[in-house]
Amino acid sequence: MIRDQETLNILLDSIRRFVREQLVPHEQHVADTDEIPPALVAQMRELGLFGLSIPEEYGGLGLTMEEEVLAAFEIARTSPAFRSLFGTNNGIGSQGILIDGTEAQKNAWLPRMASGEIIGSFALTEPGYGSDAGSLTTSAVRDGDDYIINGTKRYITNAPEAGVFTVMARTEADRKGASGVSAFIVERDTPGLSLGKTDKKMGQRGAHTSDVIFENCRVPATSIIGGTPGMGFKTAMKVLDKGRLHISAVCIGVAERMLEDALRYAMERQQFGQPIAEFQLVQAMLADSKTEIYAARSMVLDAARRRDNNEDITTEASCCKLFASEMCGRVADRSVQIHGGAGYVSDYAAERFYRDVRLFRIYEGTSQIQQLVIARHMIKAAESR
Ligand SMILES: Cc1cc2nc3c(=O)[nH]c(=O)nc-3n(C[C@H](O)[C@H](O)[C@H](O)COP(=O)(O)OP(=O)(O)OC[C@H]3O[C@@H](n4cnc5c(N)ncnc54)[C@H](O)[C@@H]3O)c2cc1C
């Protein structure tokens, strides 16, 4: 749903300009240094990028899902590491509090996340439980008015930058599955919370992950999102439904950028006395990429509109994440191919993007997990007919 086309156009224009004039020229610097310059972060704050999806009453821009994916298409036309910094505040770091939090929790955290004053992270994955997140073993044991958390979370995006974590922990030790899990809001400075070393990743330098370690970390019972124990996994899944649509939109934006670069290269690079873009086998790679991007874009816009219509989009979000992330991988591969040897060396962005986008098929549910979600929902729907 687009609330006001003119206002949205102004926002999309300013994002487009910021990406083109500020972020793209800094891509290589960020890849070399593994840091986003503070001046760029300040501009991200000014543009409201940390609060795109947080409602206006809490200081954000309150974009609808359709508006948010349109913004994500633009934001993603550069290194994905830039988006990662404000991605958790718009997605997995804030949405649990927004969807299921109490009014006091929303008031305490959302305005600070919307402004970019603090970064929110989402800690679900553990060393032993990734795809099988419902079996997680981080424990939260009741002690008077508090809970004591013990366990380790792995690969947590923005953990080194975060001021607050949404942490999934098992409050019902005797309940093994997802129903024994609660979501806690835990401040970075809480005694007993520490970070592992920053992970060395394949790509997306400038975006950071690390372990988050809880050793007798005491938090008040009031820090359970929504106040009711045992609802945490449901909260996490609602957060991921939305997150998957957002990531799908990001896949499309990056794919558009990679294709634009590949087309430009194909039109400039000469072999056999003519631009390689004139060869039909190269044209096939360009055309297949264009077609797949268009298909993914149409899917994501449709699913976003359905979500704005309050439809249950769990299946559609997984379809989008599966298709868009796999599509993005194919476009990255063709982009390297079109660049030839230049696609394999780091003088060109194709090589960097190829590594950067590999992540999209893994996090927020691997492609295999999306397939399982889609098929399970199909079977369930057929059984209830
Ligand atoms: C850079 C990065 C950032 C991340 N950020 C976060 C974050 O902010 N918060 C967070 O909580 N997590 C985060 N993650 C974790 C991420 O969500 C998990 O890595 C992902 O869900 C996969 O879990 P796993 O790594 O344990 O792989 P595994 O679950 O061990 O999977 C390994 C392989 O087995 C396959 N597989 C597993 N189960 C099945 C099945 N039932 N059927 C078929 N195939 C199956 C998988 O598809 C995969 O191919 C991040 C990961 C990375 C790399």
The ligand as a Gaussian input file, in Angstrom:
#p B3LYP/6-31G(d) Opt

LIG

0 1
 C       26.658000     -13.397000       8.138000
 C       25.573000     -14.068000       8.929000
 C       24.689000     -13.284000       9.647000
 C       23.717000     -13.894000      10.448000
 N       22.921000     -13.117000      11.258000
 C       22.116000     -13.719000      12.176000
 C       21.424000     -12.936000      13.160000
 O       21.492000     -11.692000      13.180000
 N       20.691000     -13.577000      14.093000
 C       20.574000     -14.938000      14.115000
 O       19.905000     -15.444000      15.005000
 N       21.209000     -15.716000      13.196000
 C       21.982000     -15.128000      12.240000
 N       22.655000     -15.887000      11.319000
 C       22.493000     -17.332000      11.361000
 C       21.759000     -17.906000      10.168000
 O       20.399000     -17.583000      10.217000
 C       22.039000     -19.419000      10.139000
 O       23.399000     -19.576000       9.780000
 C       21.137000     -20.167000       9.194000
 O       19.806000     -20.164000       9.640000
 C       21.578000     -21.610000       8.987000
 O       21.858000     -22.246000      10.186000
 P       23.255000     -23.027000      10.360000
 O       24.341000     -22.105000       9.980000
 O       23.291000     -23.613000      11.727000
 O       23.206000     -24.189000       9.280000
 P       22.546000     -25.622000       9.472000
 O       21.181000     -25.480000      10.045000
 O       23.507000     -26.523000      10.144000
 O       22.382000     -26.080000       7.939000
 C       23.455000     -26.639000       7.184000
 C       22.863000     -27.142000       5.862000
 O       21.874000     -28.153000       6.130000
 C       20.651000     -27.811000       5.529000
 N       19.537000     -28.264000       6.362000
 C       19.355000     -28.081000       7.695000
 N       18.202000     -28.620000       8.097000
 C       17.620000     -29.150000       6.986000
 C       16.390000     -29.839000       6.723000
 N       15.517000     -30.097000       7.711000
 N       16.142000     -30.218000       5.460000
 C       17.024000     -29.965000       4.459000
 N       18.182000     -29.325000       4.636000
 C       18.470000     -28.916000       5.882000
 C       20.679000     -26.269000       5.435000
 O       19.780000     -25.795000       4.438000
 C       22.140000     -26.049000       5.079000
 O       22.305000     -26.247000       3.703000
 C       23.599000     -15.308000      10.468000
 C       24.452000     -16.083000       9.695000
 C       25.447000     -15.485000       8.955000
 C       26.387000     -16.354000       8.169000

